[in-house]
Amino acid sequence: MPKFNEKIFIIILIVITLINGFFWNLKSFGQSPTGDALYFNQVAENILDGKGFTFAGQVISDAPGYPLFLAGVYGILGRNSYDAARVVQILLIVASVIILYKLASKFFGKRVAVLSSLLMAVFYVFPLSAAYFERENFIMLWLLIFVYLLYQAHFRKEKRWFIFSAVSLGVLVLSNGITQLLFIPIAILLFFLYKNSPSRKEEAIRIIIFLISFFIVIGPWMLNNYKNSLGATVDNQRGYMLAIRAEIMENLYKDYGEHFIGHTLGYYFAQKLDSQINILAPRKHSSIDQRVKELLAKNDNLIEAYNTVGRDGLKKIVANPHKYLLSSLLDFISFNSPLIPHFSTGKQRMENSWTLTTFVEEGQAAGLPDFAKIVLLLGLRFIWLFSLFLVIYGTVRAIKEDWRKVIWILVIIIYFNLAYSAIHALPRYAMPIYPLYMILFSIGLFSLLNKFNFPNSLTKFYDVKSKKNQ
């Protein structure tokens, strides 16, 4: 068997990622941003025009990382250079693939590193995100950097790695506000892991250094928000999101059984039970948006409007906790649902409807007979569920092998699932943690093959048993 050449493989990995990235962007080149991208691009333009972090005349309270990134791209490559920005974002995917390979190779063995990085290199979701200026690729890059540096800090126990990991976490939070509380489980787990260490004082100092470094990074933005009466947080849209959750949970509760079937099997089946079911109900919040507009017309303060609707939303949630929990379950399912290419309009799209749950209803298989639609929907769902089974199986196997190697991956996956399920979840929001799922999937696949006595040289998922000092 030929010796594995890592440098050649990385070059091949880069080429595959670039080919995949440009292939899925072919129809997007030359197109102007639409949807959420209009918001990010406008904020970026305002930054370059000296108007600061503003949108529609309002100071934004959203995390500033992605608009700042776009402003940097446009500042260097020219205004309205949308295609150049798409290319830069494809390069971000390349960087993420390489980091994933390095992370998996160092802590889970070459075989897992090769398979997980190849899966990421050929996956269509990431380049489509670049095509439509979704910020998930930017978040994913910083998440992978943080995970890699956190593992280095954990195993090397050198203060510099704690500083590096804290800085990367700070940038991650500034890129995605929902991660602003991630430092809490990280710090708690670090304390738990080191509580029986003979050098507890040194370990405590490292944790303190981690926390100080983290708040040094996010502190200026928190101070900026506080000065602008936006609250001393990184992202102060929680009131608006609570209001959205309250409206959506009411919309779903009326026909919860049908919506549960829609989320688990697809709305094609839900419509067979109730032809009048509103497949847009899980995302429809027009009443809250109208209420925000009315409040803005009165006092022209966006955050105050968010806080007002948020207080009303919180009252509804507290009064109906069962509705909230049932709605959160649907969001959990939605968060972990697959994304599929959407070609029904002749253009590739990455929008809220770009999911398996609304696959047929969006017109992608309009010409197929019902039997073929059922086979297609259930077949795709089976593939996805089997993939999730391998992720779970890989998690169990990795924990048995050496739980320290998988602990940080699990903490981050659990945090993302809980945070989005508690507020509002769309499938594309899970994109940043897909690479972590791919590591667990690869471990699960090799473990399952090994269980059925495939050649050990092909299936052993750790090259070396539990290296203590990575």
N, C-alpha and C positions, 0 to 999 in steps of 0.2 A: 504494500500500500504506500503510495507516494507521501512524502513528508509534507505536512501542512505548512504553507508559506503565508504568514499573516499579512505581510505587506501587499502581496498580490491579491489576497482576498479582500483587503480593504479597498484597493483600487477597483476591483470588480464590484464591490458593494456601492462605491460612489457612482460608478457608471450606471448600474441598475437603477439606483435612486434617481439619478438625473433623467434617464430615459423615461421612467415612470412619471416623474414630475412634469416633464414637458408634454408627454402624451396626454395626460389628463387636463392640461392647461391649454391645449391647442385651440379650443373653441372660445376660451376666455380672453385670449390675447386680442387687444384692440377694443375691448369692451370697457365701459366706464363702470365704476362701483355702483352697486344697488343694495337695497336693504340696510342691514346694520352697518355695512361698509361705508355708507354715506356719513354716518355719525363719526366713525373713527377718522375718515379722511378729512372731514370738515374741522374736527378738533386739531388735526395735524396741520392743516392750512392756517388755522388761527394762531397756532404756536409760532409758525414761521412769519406770520404777519405782525407779531408782537402783541397779540390780543390775549395771550396766555392760554390756559386750559379752559376754553369756553366753547359753548355750543348754543346756537340760537339766542345769543345774548346772555346766557346764564353760565356762571362758573360751574364747571362739572365737579361732581363728587366721586366720579368713577375712578378706578385705578388708572394711573397715567401712563403705564409702561408701553402699551401698544401704540397709542397715538404719538407718543414721543419717539418710538421706533420709526413709525411712518414719516414723521417730521424729519428725522435724520436722513432717511432714504431720499425724500424729496429735496431736502436741503443740499445733498451731495449730487444727486443725479438729475435734479430738475423738477419743477412743479408739474403735476399731472402725469408724471412718468409711471403710470399704473403698471405697465408691462414690466418695467424694471423692478418695481416693487414685488411683482409676482415672482420674478426670477430670484430676487434676494430671499424671498420666503421659501422657494424651493431649496436654496442653499442652506437655509435653517434646518430643513428636513434632513439634508445630507449630514449636517453637523450632529443632529439628534441621533441619526442612525449609527454614526461612528461612536458617539458617547454610549449608546445602548450596548454596542458590541464590546466596548472596553469594560463597562460595568459588569455585564454578564460573564465576560471572559475572566475577569479578576476574581469574581466571587461564586460563579456557578459552573465554570468549566467551558472549554472551547466549543463543545458540541451545542450546548445551550446558546452560547453567544452567536454561533454561526446561524442556527435556525431562527432565533428570535430577531436578529438583525436583518436576515433575508426576508422574513415575514413583514417587517416594517418597511423595508426597501420597496417591496412590490405592492403594498397596501394602497388602494386608490383614495382612501379617505383623506390622507394628509395633503397630497397635491391639490385635491379639490378645495380643501380649506384655504390653500394659498391662492387659488383662482378667484375666490370670492371674498378675500380679505377678512376671513374669520380669524380671530386672534389666537385660536387654540394651538397652532403650530408654535407661536412665540411663547406661549405658556408652557407648552410641552418641552421646549428646549431648556428653559430655566428649571423646570421640574426635574429633568434628567440630570442636569448639572448639580442641582441640590442633592439629589439622591446619591450620586456618585461621591460627592464631597462629604456627605453625611456618613457614608460607609467608611470612607477614609478616616474621618474623625473617630468613629466608633472603634475601629480596629487598630489604628496607629496611636491614638490617644495623645497626639501632639496638638499643642494649643493653636498652631497656625491653621490646622485643618478645621478646628471648631470656628475660627474666625472666617475662613473661606466659606464653610457651609452656611454660616449665619448670614453672610453677605448675599450669597446666592438665594437663600430663603427670603431675604428682604426684597430682592429684585423680583422674585416670584410673586410675592404679595403685592408689590406695586404693579404687577402685570395682571393679577387676578385677585380682586378684593375678597373673594370667598375663602381664600387661604389665609386670611389675616389672623385666624385663631389656631393655625396649624402648629405654631410654636409651643402651644400649651401641651398637647400630647407628646410632642417631641421632648420637651424639657422634663415632663413627668417620667417618661420612659427612660431617659438618660439617668435620672436620679435613681429610679428603680434598679437599673442595670448595675449601677456603681455603688449601691447602698452597702453592700458587704465587702467592698474593695478595701484592702489594707491601707490604701492611700486615699481615704475618703475626702480629706481636705483638698488634695490636688484635683480630685474629680469634681468636687464642688466648685473650685475655681474655674475649671474648664467650662462647666455649665453656665456660670455667671458671665464668663467671657463671651460665650455663645449668645446669651440673651442681650448683653450690652451691645455687641456688634450688630445684632439684628435690629435693635431699636435705633441705633445710630443711622442705619440705612433708611428705615421707614419714617423716622422722626420728622424730618423736614416736611414731608408731604402731610403728615398728621397735623403739624403745626400750621401749615398753609391752609388746610381745611378748617382748622379751629379759628384762624384769623378771619376766614371768609364766612364764618357762622355755619359751617357745614358739619360741625362735630369733629371731635378729636379722634377720627378713625381714618382708615385708608379709603374705604368705600362706604358712603353713607346713603345707600339706596335701600337699606333693609326695610324701611317703612313701606316703600312702594312695593317691594317683593312680598311683604306680609299681606298687603292689600290684594295683590294679585292672587296669592294663595287662597285667601278667603273667598274671593269671587269664583275662582276655578273649582274649589272644593264644593261650593253650592251647586255649580253647573253639573258636576260629575255625580253628586250624591243622588240626584233624581233618577238617574239611570245607571246606577253603579254596576250592576251585574253585566249589562251590555258593554260598558266601558272596560270592565275587567277582562272580558273576552276579547275586546278589541286590542287591549294592550298585550295580552298573552298569546293570542292566536292570529290577530289581525282584524281590522274593522270590516273586512269582507264578510266574516262570519257574524259579527255583531249586527250588521245590516240585514242578514238573513232572519235574525230574531226580531229586529225592529228597524224597518225601512226608514223611519224618521229620525234615527239616532244621529246626533250632530257629531261628526268625527272631528270637528275643530274645537269642541268644547274643552279638551285638555289644554288648549292654548289661548282660548278666547277670554279677554279681559277688557272689553270695550267700555264697560261701565266705569271701571277705575280710571281708564285713560280719559274719559270724558270728565270725570270728577276732578282730576288733576288739572285739566285745561280750565275748568271753571274757577278753581282756586287760584291758578296763575293769573287769570284775568282780573282777580280782585287785588292780589298783593304782589304779584310778579316775583315770588320767591319759591323756587323749585323745591328746595329741601323742606321748607315749611309745609308745602303742599304734600310732599311725600310723607312727612311726619303726621300730618292730619289724617290722610287716608290710612296710614299705617296703624294709628291708634284705633280707628274704627275696625280695621281688619283684625287686629289682635283681640278685640272684644268678641268678634264673631268666632274666632278660633278657640278662645277660652270657653265660650258658651257651648261650643260644639266640638269637643276634643275627638269624638269618634269619627266625625267627618274629616277632621284634619289627619288623623292616623290612616284612614282608608285612602285619602287622597295622596298621602306620602308613600303608601305602598305602590300606587300606580306610578308615581314619579320614580321610585326605585326601579320598577320594571322598565320604564321609559329610558332611564339613564343607562341601563344595561342592555338596551335593544340595539340591533345592528343598523348600520347606515348602508344604503345601497345607491348605486348611480341612478340618476333620474334623467331620462331622455325623452319624456313625453312631449315636450315643447320644441324638440330639435336642438335644445341648448342644454349643456350640462349645468345643473344647479346644485347648490347646497343650501337648502332652506329648511325651515321647520318641518315641512311635509316630506322631507327626504329620508323616510324611515320605512322599515318593513311593515309597521302596523297599518299604514295607509297606502301600501304598495299598489294594489289594484285600483283603489278609489282615485288615485292620482292619474289614472289613464295609461299607465305603462304597459298593461297587458289587456287592453280593451278588446283586442281581436281574438283572444283566446276563449275557448269554451269553458264553462264552469268547472268541469272536471279537471282540466289542465291548470286552471287557476288554483284549485284546491291542492293539487299535487305540488305546484310551484311554491305556494305559500307554506305548506307544511314541510316540504323538503328543505327550503331555506331555513325555516325555524328549527328543524332537526339538526342541521349543520351547526347553527349558532348554539343551540343547547348542548350539543356534544362538545363544542369548543369550550363552553363554560364548565362542563364536566371535567375536561382536561385541566382547566385552570384550577379548579377545586382540588382535583386529584394531585396536581403538581404542588399545590400549596401544602397538602398533607404530607407528601413525600419529602418536600424541602424542610418542613418543620422537624420531621423525624431524623433527617440527615444532620442538620445543624440549624436550629431555629434562629440563631443570631444572624444568619445570612439572609433570612427572609423577613425578619421582623420589621425593618423600616419600609419595605415594599408594602407589607400588609397594613401598617399604620396609615400610610398615605392613601392606599386604596379604600380602606374603611372610612377615613376622614372625608374623602371626596364623595363617597356614596351617601354618607349620613348628611353632609352639608347640603348637597343638592337635593336630596330627597326631602329634607326639611323645608326647603324654600321653593325651588322650582327647577325641574330637570328636563332637559332635552337631550336626545342621544349624542349630539355633537359635543356637549359639555364634557363627555367622558373621554374625548380624544386624547387629552394630555396623559392619561394613565393607561392608554392602550399599550404602550411599550412595556409597562410593568406586567400587564396581563400576558403579553407575549413571552416574557421570561417564564412565567408560571405555566403557560400553555406548553412551552417547549420541554420543561421539566416533566410535566404530566405525560406528554406524548412519549418521551424516551423511557419513562418509568413504566408506562403501560406496555410498550413494545418489549421491554426487558422482562416484564411479568409473563409474557407469552413466549419467552425463550428465544427472542431474536438474538443474533450475534452480539456479544457483550461489547465488542469494539464499535458497534454502531449505536448502542443504546445507553451505555453508562453515562449518566448525566453529570457526574463530577469527575474531573480528571485526577484530582488529588483529594484525599479525604480531609475535610475540615481543617484548612490551613488556619492556624491560630493567628498568625501575624501577617495579615494581608498587606 
